[in-house]
Amino acid sequence: MHRKSVGHGTRYSLLLLLLLLAAIPAQAGRFELTPFVGTRVGGDFDDIETPLISEVEIDDGSSFGVVFDVSFGESWQLEILASSQPTELMAEGTISGQVDIDVNHFHVGGAYQFRDSLDSVRPFVAASLGSTQFDPDGALDSESKFSLSLGGGVKYHFNDRLGVRVQGRFTTTEINDDDEVYCDPFVCYVVEDSNFLNQTEFSAGLIVRFGG
């Protein structure tokens, strides 16, 4: 981590978000805004660059955020997601300790809804990509990394304007992508040594629908 600022991954995600919003045609269908609360099962990664720390783990904790959906046709939606998890980052090894940290997701993707648009209950699947921002308290620096997610759930609509959304979402974040060189008696070759943080989030939110 190098500086206390929004990283390149977040900047690119916000730029992509602005471009997508500008590209939404006037004839786009219904819009949905869904603030939600949930819980995330934390993750750990043990391929650390310093020998003094053997493992870093993010504690499980509550999360909150918002999803903005734009409907195109009967089933497809453009989906924009922002969520945050205030939690703790714990390090173990020769040097151990913990620090408060916010793990923020900024994603853009799509969702596919099953059944007819007039049905009250509509299962859905979703996929998105963007960045995960690690924002620790104190003097430590924030950093953003590329991430993607897969999820699914059910929407239940009380009426034409209000409903609830219950979903599960799996997010994987690439922490590092360094390459390492290995040699056997005959040849040397490069092996990609990637390290990923995997988290699962379960959430529920209130759907507010507007538009045509």
Sequence and secondary structure as in RCSB ss.txt:
>XXXX:A:sequence
MHRKSVGHGTRYSLLLLLLLLAAIPAQAGRFELTPFVGTRVGGDFDDIETPLISEVEIDDGSSFGVVFDVSFGES
WQLEILASSQPTELMAEGTISGQVDIDVNHFHVGGAYQFRDSLDSVRPFVAASLGSTQFDPDGALDSESKFSLSL
GGGVKYHFNDRLGVRVQGRFTTTEINDDDEVYCDPFVCYVVEDSNFLNQTEFSAGLIVRFGG
>XXXX:A:secstr
   SS  HHHHHHHHHHHHHHHH  TT   EEEEEEEEEEE  EE   SSTTEEEEEE  EEEEEEEEEEEETTT
EEEEEEEEEEEEEEEEEESS EEEEEEEEEEEEEEEEE S TT SEEEEEEEEEEEEEEEESTT   EEEEEEEE
EEEEEEESSSSEEEEEEEEEEEEEEEEEEEEEE SS EEEEEEEEEEEEEEEEEEEEEEE  
